[in-house]
């Protein structure tokens, strides 16, 4: 289904050739939009409950900030989306079986590093108003 953001930006088009988000839950040009289990959020093993809990906590904190400061909208800065995207880019340390059989392929992966970053940054940060 179609999701349209600021200035008519279509999320499907924005995410070509691959999706980029901030902490797997916010997208620049899409104010007041928070996702649970967005791109690069799912771990390979373990419980999804902590991820869901951190995501909802983040969205609630953002909503409380909007109410407290009487903001009409907020969205993540494009620089923060780029920084998070660079952080989760596949590195030799995180290489998978896919990497060994597809050298030079552009793709994203999840890792323990991403989960730790997500947990450490579950408080409200890097939001532009």
Buried (B, 14 or more C-beta within 10 A) or exposed (E): EEBEBEEEBEBEEBBEEEBBBBBBBBBBBBBBBBBBEBBBBBBEEEEEEBBEEBBBEBBEBBBEBBEEEEBEEBBBBBEBBEEBBEEBEBEEEBEEEEBEEEEEEEEBBBBEEBBEBBEEBBEBEBBEE
